[in-house]
Amino acid sequence: MSVFLLGVSMAELDFVMCHECHYTKTKYHAARRNKSGDKKIYRCLKCGSFTTPDDGFWKMKHSGEIVSAGIELYYAGVSLREISSLFWRLFGVKISQVGVLKWIRKYSKQVKKFAEMKRPSLSGHWGVDEKFVKIKGKKGYLWLVKDRKRGFVIAKILSEDRKANNAGKLFRRAKKVGQPKEIRHDGYPGYPKKVEKYFPGTDGHKSKGFWHKHNNNSMESTNSEFSGRYKTMRGFGDFASADAITDGWVIHHDFVKRDRNRNKTNAERCGIKEIPTIAPWLFMIKTAKFLETITTANF
């Protein structure tokens, strides 16, 4: 059964890069047909190997539209089991729960490189917090720092413990993105010293409750949003999987999820407006691959 989903329009490369030697001078050789349609085959003029154009979904059994739809459904809160069932009932596409999970791990890491290239315009009012997660049956912690006024998650790390050096690692990552005017945090004693070390002169305020002027409600709201996705998972299988899935969640939170009242993503509130409303994950995956090809091609 053929499936058509709405794609995205974007710039395309005017060359086909060889997957073996990364040489850009190739010659059209033939075409073959599979379930996704016709595939053009090119021959590298340097090493002689055969290759096909890579739009980010090279050697994938299913189309980019299907793959990106599965990823977006997952981060919207749909379970792996239900995604698998939906694709079969609606499109006649067979994909296992493990298959969807592999998509999420692979492309969350790929799009992370694209997201890290963006420089959001931040308000300078930051919040930081850590949250307990279960990784392979053991304790782990998800550390987040975000712009409280614009909702953008600035940096994220995962750790196996709750030591203060993890807060330092988080702040080092955040420092590459911007400089805060103030940082609000909970009562964890490791935060004040690390704020002073990495952001000297910055006001650090300990949260004093929901109704206090120095509350950290915005950060708690983000933790609740993550819990909505996490609580149905019963923990992460391993550290690498947890890192990839939480990377994807941060990307979805910043670039895809739209505020109900403002009808804007957090990225748009920070001046990043090139991500389309339609098929945003598809656009980011293709753009990430486009940029990777440009930087690795052997001209």
Secondary structure, 3 states (H helix, E strand, C coil): CCCCCCCCCCCCCCCCCCCCCCECCEEEEEEEEECCEEEEEEEECCCCCEECCCCCCCCCCCCHHHHHHHHHHHHCCCCHHHHHHHHHHHHCCCCCHHHHHHHHHHHHHHHHHHHHCCCCCCCCEEEEEEEEEEECCEEEEEEEEEECCCCCEEEEEEECCCCHHHHHHHHHHHHCCCCCCEEEECCCCHHHHHHHHHCCCCEEEECCCCCCCCCCHHHHHHHHHHHHHHCCCCCECCHHHHHHHHHHHHHHHHHHCECCCCCCEHHHHCCCCCCCCCCHHHHHHHHHHHHHHHHHCEC
